[in-house]
Amino acid sequence: MGPDGKKLLNIVILGFGFMFMFTAFQTCGNIEQTVIKSFNSTEFHGSGYTSMAIIYGVFSASNLMAPSVVTLIGPQVSMFLSGILYSGYIAMFIHPLTWSFYTASVLVGVAAAVLWTAQGNVLAINSTDRSIGRNSGVFWSLLQFSLFFGNLYIYCAWHGHVHITDKDRQTVFISLTVISLVGCFLFFLIRKPDPDSSSGSEATESLLQTESGDGSTDSSSRPDLCTQALDAFVQACRISVTKEMLLLSASIGYTGLELTFYSGVYGTCIGAMTRFGSDAKSLIGISGICIGLGEIIGGGVFGMLNKKNRFGRNPVVLLGLITHFVAFFLIFLNIASDAPLAPEGGTDLEAFITPSVAVAMICSFLLGLGDSCFNTQLLSIIGFLFRDNSAPAFAVFKFIQSIMAAVAFFYSNFLLLHWQLLILVVFGFLGSVSFFAAEWLAESRRRDSDYGSI
């Protein structure tokens, strides 16, 4: 297998590792507010929205130090240890306690920052200018299969259940914990890519190995590692105020807001709609599957065809914006405004049309498709613009995204649905316009680079 084939294999393994981990974690996030409402224990006083706000708040605060951690211990070990903490958060639901619930939320916030910074680093070092779009699409499609498998399991496990019993909850979360741990160990299959075709002997080296001169690990190498870690932090701060990152910040922030909506709020809304029938709880799983299908199709089409796209990234982002606006309008018509805040018994209110399960599932698909449009293009443009500083750049990306997700989970505790949709519309428009400007800047840089190489 040639160097390019090995790099693509690394991306595929990376995608499968994340697919297993997030089959567990995204399914957990999608159902946790519904599960918490059904707890029989009077000793537990937690909120799924508050937990996710803590996760993304700590996530954002931890992102600027994450490049230093990845530099010190390497991307492979970083992803593995982060995955263990993710698994611990999921396992907490087997026997939930309020203190362990919020403690695990803080730990997952730290783990998420390290995990996604390491992921961006692995993606960048296994890609070239020509393959970054393809690799972003491959990774994104594999990652979003997690929505399909996890939510299909929820639908089968909860089909016909009006109330989620303790046994139902424990069975689901034991299974999800095991699935998450499988993903953690897959990261050890990622190999260090060959720098060139003459370096075939290095193909068997693990990313775990640091690149210090002679490969020694004595104490004399520690100052260099600490210096590298400090440099990574400084680079992250510098990148955050560059013209390119400032232009991208609005679109990155929008992905954080809509991440909150499709991964937590919308599923809760569907489960609360009593007009959908007694099987509304299991429809959360079907909604997640439809979101996953949209993500997979979008990631595959817009990632794999990236090299053949003569018009750049802007048309894909525009398609994502239109797709989301259509979804938001249909949700506004179909879902009752108090659905995000309804008690376990749900809401009997209607919106502007007779509630339709088919329309709700179409909206789920459109949410996933639009999300994939934005995220694949953001991964691609950041990988291109900041190739020489990929770990700090992806840390800044996740810092902005996660702080906006934390804000969204916070206001989801008290804002009615139509106000949440209005916020998404405003930020979606602003984010798209700023992305167009950043893409024009990137295209100008590419033309200058091509001219300079003549």
Salt bridges, closest charged atoms under 4 A:
ASP129 OD1 - ARG387 NH2 3.10
ASP166 OD1 - ARG169 NH1 2.83
ASP168 OD2 - HIS161 ND1 2.97
ASP194 OD2 - LYS6 NZ 3.35
GLU202 OE1 - LYS192 NZ 3.90
GLU205 OE1 - LYS192 NZ 3.94
GLU211 OE2 - LYS192 NZ 3.06
GLU244 OE2 - ARG445 NH2 2.51
GLU258 OE1 - HIS324 NE2 3.97
ASP279 OD2 - HIS159 ND1 3.00
GLU344 OE2 - HIS163 ND1 2.67
GLU350 OE2 - ARG275 NH1 2.35
GLU439 OE1 - ARG313 NH1 2.70
GLU443 OE1 - ARG446 NE 3.63
